[in-house]
Amino acid sequence: MVWFHFAEIDVSVNQPGQRVFDVFINEQNVSREDIYKQVGSFAAYSWYHIVRNLNTTTLSVKLVPVVGAPIICGVENYAIVTIDPSTDPKEVIAMRSLKESLRIPDRMGWNGDPCAPSTWDAWEGVTCHPNNDETALVISQIDLGSQGLKGYISDQISLLTNLVSLNLSSNSLGGSLPAGLGQNSLIKLDLSSNHFTGSIPDSLATSHLQLVLLNDNSLEGRVPEELYSIGVHGGAIDLSGNKGLCGVPSLPDCPLLSTGGKIAVGISSLVLFCILLLAVYICCIRRGRYDYDFGIPPELMALSAKRNRYHRQKTLMTLEMESQHAKGFIPNLNSS
């Protein structure tokens, strides 16, 4: 963009058409100007022209007279500056989320575009480079060690697909490690001396990491074997200072049930016990509602009583007969 500022200050020019000239930029006639016709005398007149398809660093500007002669009474130095591409929109979203979750202080200047302009390092600790087709800038490194940060790592960090190095060591960050932390581009990861909790995400085991520093945190659970093998293949890994990690050499063996597994078993047992109690309670209610009397009817009870009296009378008569027989007298039962 080229700006032009003109004014007709010659008192002898008092009508249109007395001073007319053409403006050439890179040998192309872009405008014909008559200052008096535009604004009269002793008044400023400004306009600009956008140079398109510029394929050279040289910019030529000429004022060619048509009527009279243009007079240049001032020159402003300028330079052709190549406009940097902006940061990839997805990575802008990720960086703004990280700014909020990490509670970046204002002193670090995380405002505007994270990468552009490339000559101005506005976002402290952030390094960028052009993407493969050079149409946008991408974040390659974040170095925020020992900055007094007290937040957590946003899961939007998974959008930083070109991140090579991440250093958040010696802060007061907490929470769990996001599942998308292990991008294929990530080579160096330093989260040491923080307060991170939970397990190590499997995504770290599938990355191309060569340096992993997770020491002095509160991580727990089984360490993925693929992650631990970094040290075997020429890389470096430090997991010390995490009392809950297990399952690899130099660390304790993992219990059959993890803390989460024990909690799950306890909850399942409690739920089952509650279900049994509920079933017993429902059965008791139904039994009370349909509690029928299955006792012997009164008619049968009376009949049974008569039968019992008959048997007692018969028994008494038999005993009396035996007693009379013993005395030598047999009564005639058929007599009236």
matplotlib code that plots the C-alpha trace (Angstrom):
import matplotlib.pyplot as plt

x = [0.0, 1.4, 0.0, 0.2, -0.4, -0.7, -1.6, -1.7, 0.2, 1.1, -1.1, -0.8, -2.8, -6.4, -8.5, -8.7, -6.5, -3.5, -1.5, -2.2, 0.1, 0.1, 1.2, 3.2, 4.0, 6.4, 5.9, 2.2, -0.1, -2.3, -3.9, -4.2, -4.4, -5.6, -5.2, -7.1, -10.0, -10.1, -9.8, -8.9, -5.8, -4.0, -5.9, -4.6, -5.5, -4.6, -5.2, -3.6, -2.9, -2.5, 0.3, -0.7, 1.3, 4.6, 7.4, 10.4, 11.7, 12.0, 9.2, 9.3, 7.1, 7.1, 5.0, 4.8, 3.6, 0.6, 0.0, 2.5, 4.9, 4.5, 6.7, 7.9, 8.6, 9.0, 10.1, 9.1, 11.3, 9.5, 10.4, 8.7, 7.8, 6.6, 3.4, 3.8, 1.1, -1.1, -1.1, -3.1, -6.7, -6.8, -3.5, -4.8, -7.8, -5.4, -3.1, -6.0, -7.3, -3.8, -3.6, -6.7, -6.0, -2.4, -3.4, -0.7, 0.1, -0.3, 3.4, 4.0, 2.1, 0.0, -2.3, -3.1, -1.7, 0.6, 3.1, 2.7, 4.5, 7.5, 9.9, 8.0, 8.3, 5.0, 4.0, 6.8, 8.1, 6.4, 8.4, 6.8, 7.7, 5.9, 3.9, 4.9, 3.3, 4.2, 0.6, 0.4, 2.5, 2.5, 3.7, 6.8, 7.9, 6.5, 9.0, 7.3, 9.5, 9.6, 7.0, 4.8, 1.9, -1.0, -3.5, -3.8, -3.1, -6.1, -7.2, -7.1, -3.4, -4.1, -4.7, -1.0, -0.1, 3.3, 4.5, 8.0, 9.0, 6.9, 8.5, 6.2, 8.5, 8.9, 5.5, 2.4, 0.3, -2.2, -4.9, -4.6, -2.5, -4.8, -5.2, -4.1, -0.8, 1.3, 1.3, 3.4, 5.5, 6.4, 10.0, 10.7, 8.3, 9.3, 6.5, 8.7, 8.2, 4.5, 1.4, -0.1, -2.3, -3.9, -2.4, 0.0, -2.1, -1.5, -1.0, 2.4, 3.4, 2.5, 4.5, 8.1, 9.3, 13.0, 13.0, 10.3, 10.6, 7.6, 9.5, 8.3, 4.6, 1.7, 1.1, -0.2, -1.0, 0.8, 3.5, 3.1, 5.9, 6.3, 6.9, 9.5, 11.3, 12.4, 15.4, 16.3, 16.4, 18.7, 16.3, 15.9, 13.0, 12.6, 9.6, 11.0, 9.1, 5.7, 4.8, 1.8, 3.5, 4.3, 4.9, 8.3, 11.9, 13.0, 9.3, 7.1, 5.0, 1.4, -1.3, -3.9, -6.4, -5.6, -7.1, -9.7, -10.4, -10.8, -13.2, -15.2, -15.4, -16.5, -19.2, -20.4, -20.7, -22.6, -25.0, -25.6, -26.3, -28.8, -30.6, -30.8, -32.2, -34.8, -35.9, -36.4, -38.3, -40.6, -41.3, -42.2, -44.6, -46.3, -46.6, -48.3, -50.7, -51.7, -51.5, -54.4, -55.7, -55.1, -56.4, -58.9, -62.6, -64.8, -67.1, -64.1, -63.0, -66.5, -66.6, -63.1, -64.3, -67.3, -65.1, -62.7, -65.6, -66.9, -63.5, -63.2, -66.7, -65.9, -62.6, -64.4, -67.0, -64.3, -62.5, -65.7, -66.5, -63.0, -63.5, -66.9, -65.4, -62.7, -65.4, -67.3, -70.2, -70.9, -73.6, -76.1, -75.7, -78.7, -81.2, -83.2]
y = [0.0, 3.4, 6.6, 10.0, 13.4, 16.5, 20.2, 23.1, 26.0, 28.0, 31.2, 31.4, 28.2, 29.4, 27.2, 23.5, 22.3, 24.5, 21.7, 18.2, 15.2, 11.4, 9.0, 6.0, 3.1, 0.5, 2.0, 1.6, 4.7, 4.4, 7.9, 11.4, 14.1, 17.7, 18.9, 22.2, 20.4, 18.0, 20.3, 23.8, 25.6, 25.3, 22.1, 18.6, 15.8, 12.2, 8.9, 5.5, 2.7, -1.0, -2.7, -6.2, -9.1, -7.5, -9.9, -7.7, -5.7, -2.6, -0.1, 2.8, 5.9, 8.8, 12.0, 12.7, 16.3, 16.8, 20.5, 22.5, 20.6, 18.8, 20.1, 17.7, 19.6, 16.6, 13.0, 10.2, 7.2, 3.8, 0.2, -2.8, -5.2, -8.7, -9.4, -12.5, -15.1, -15.4, -18.4, -21.4, -20.9, -24.2, -23.4, -20.0, -21.7, -24.0, -21.2, -19.1, -22.1, -22.6, -18.9, -19.3, -22.7, -22.0, -18.6, -16.7, -13.4, -10.2, -9.5, -12.3, -10.4, -13.3, -11.1, -10.9, -13.4, -15.9, -15.9, -12.9, -10.7, -13.0, -10.1, -9.3, -11.9, -10.9, -14.2, -14.9, -18.4, -19.3, -20.2, -20.5, -21.5, -21.6, -24.8, -27.0, -25.0, -21.7, -20.5, -20.1, -20.1, -22.9, -23.3, -25.5, -24.8, -23.6, -22.9, -21.7, -23.2, -21.5, -18.9, -19.4, -20.9, -22.3, -23.7, -26.9, -28.1, -27.6, -30.6, -28.2, -28.7, -31.6, -29.0, -28.1, -30.8, -29.2, -28.9, -30.3, -29.2, -28.4, -27.2, -26.4, -27.5, -26.0, -24.5, -25.2, -26.8, -29.6, -31.8, -34.8, -35.0, -34.5, -37.5, -35.5, -34.5, -37.0, -35.6, -37.4, -34.3, -34.0, -34.9, -33.2, -33.1, -31.6, -31.4, -32.1, -30.4, -29.8, -31.2, -33.4, -36.3, -39.3, -41.8, -41.3, -41.1, -43.9, -41.2, -40.5, -44.1, -43.8, -40.6, -40.0, -38.7, -38.7, -36.8, -37.3, -35.6, -36.3, -36.5, -34.9, -35.0, -37.1, -39.4, -42.9, -46.2, -48.4, -46.9, -47.8, -50.1, -48.3, -45.0, -46.5, -48.1, -44.5, -44.9, -48.2, -46.7, -43.8, -41.3, -40.2, -40.6, -39.6, -40.8, -40.5, -38.8, -40.2, -42.6, -44.0, -45.1, -48.8, -51.6, -50.9, -51.5, -49.2, -48.8, -51.1, -53.8, -52.9, -54.4, -56.7, -54.0, -50.3, -47.7, -47.1, -50.8, -51.2, -48.3, -49.8, -53.2, -51.5, -49.5, -52.6, -54.5, -51.7, -51.5, -55.3, -55.2, -52.4, -54.4, -57.4, -55.2, -53.7, -57.2, -58.4, -55.2, -55.7, -59.3, -58.3, -55.7, -58.2, -60.8, -58.3, -57.3, -60.8, -62.5, -65.1, -67.1, -70.8, -72.0, -75.0, -74.0, -73.9, -76.8, -79.1, -78.1, -79.0, -82.3, -83.1, -82.3, -84.6, -87.4, -86.9, -87.1, -90.3, -91.9, -90.9, -92.3, -95.5, -95.8, -95.2, -97.9, -100.3, -99.7, -100.1, -103.5, -104.7, -103.7, -105.6, -108.6, -108.7, -108.9, -111.8, -109.8, -109.2, -106.8, -107.4, -104.5, -105.7, -105.3, -102.2]
z = [0.0, -1.0, 0.5, -1.3, 0.3, -1.9, -1.4, -3.9, -2.3, -5.3, -5.4, -9.1, -9.5, -8.9, -11.1, -12.2, -15.1, -14.3, -12.6, -13.7, -13.5, -13.8, -11.0, -12.2, -9.9, -11.3, -14.7, -14.5, -14.7, -11.7, -11.5, -13.0, -10.4, -10.4, -6.8, -7.2, -8.8, -5.9, -2.9, -4.0, -2.8, 0.5, 1.5, 2.0, -0.4, 0.3, -1.4, -1.5, -4.0, -3.3, -5.3, -6.3, -7.6, -6.5, -7.4, -6.7, -3.8, -5.9, -5.9, -8.5, -8.1, -10.7, -11.0, -14.8, -15.7, -18.0, -17.5, -15.4, -13.2, -9.9, -7.1, -4.4, -1.2, 1.1, 1.0, 3.4, 3.7, 3.4, 3.0, 1.5, 4.3, 3.5, 5.5, 7.7, 7.4, 10.5, 13.0, 12.0, 13.4, 15.2, 17.0, 17.9, 19.7, 21.5, 22.6, 23.9, 25.9, 27.3, 28.2, 30.3, 31.8, 32.7, 34.1, 32.1, 33.8, 31.9, 32.1, 29.6, 26.9, 25.5, 23.4, 19.7, 17.2, 18.9, 16.1, 13.8, 13.2, 13.3, 14.1, 17.3, 20.1, 21.7, 23.3, 25.8, 25.7, 22.4, 19.3, 15.8, 12.3, 8.9, 8.1, 5.2, 2.5, 4.2, 4.3, 8.0, 11.2, 13.7, 17.3, 17.6, 21.2, 24.5, 27.2, 30.4, 33.1, 36.5, 35.8, 38.9, 36.9, 39.0, 36.6, 34.5, 31.0, 28.7, 26.6, 23.6, 23.6, 21.2, 18.5, 18.6, 16.1, 15.3, 18.9, 19.3, 22.8, 25.9, 29.1, 32.0, 34.8, 38.3, 38.4, 40.6, 37.9, 38.8, 37.5, 35.2, 32.1, 29.0, 26.7, 23.7, 25.1, 23.2, 19.6, 17.1, 16.7, 20.4, 21.1, 24.5, 27.4, 30.8, 33.4, 36.4, 39.8, 39.6, 41.3, 38.4, 39.5, 37.9, 35.4, 32.5, 29.3, 26.7, 24.1, 25.5, 24.8, 21.1, 20.4, 19.2, 22.6, 23.3, 26.6, 29.2, 32.7, 34.9, 38.2, 41.4, 40.8, 42.3, 39.3, 39.9, 38.1, 35.7, 33.5, 29.8, 28.8, 25.5, 27.3, 29.7, 26.8, 25.7, 28.1, 26.5, 22.9, 23.6, 25.2, 28.7, 31.1, 34.8, 36.8, 40.3, 43.0, 42.0, 44.9, 43.0, 39.8, 39.3, 36.9, 35.4, 36.7, 39.5, 40.5, 42.7, 41.3, 40.6, 42.8, 41.3, 41.8, 41.4, 43.7, 41.1, 40.8, 44.6, 44.6, 41.8, 43.6, 46.8, 45.0, 43.2, 46.5, 48.1, 45.2, 45.3, 49.0, 48.6, 45.9, 48.2, 51.0, 48.6, 47.4, 51.0, 51.8, 48.8, 49.7, 53.3, 52.0, 49.6, 52.3, 54.6, 51.9, 51.0, 54.4, 54.4, 57.4, 56.7, 60.1, 60.6, 60.0, 63.2, 61.8, 61.6, 65.0, 66.5, 64.7, 66.0, 69.6, 69.3, 68.1, 70.9, 73.5, 71.9, 72.2, 75.8, 76.7, 74.9, 76.8, 80.1, 79.4, 78.4, 81.7, 83.7, 81.9, 82.7, 86.3, 86.6, 84.9, 87.5, 90.2, 88.4, 87.2, 83.6, 83.0, 80.2, 77.9, 75.8, 78.7, 78.8]

ax = plt.figure().add_subplot(projection="3d")
ax.plot(x, y, z, "-o")
ax.set_aspect("equal")
plt.show()
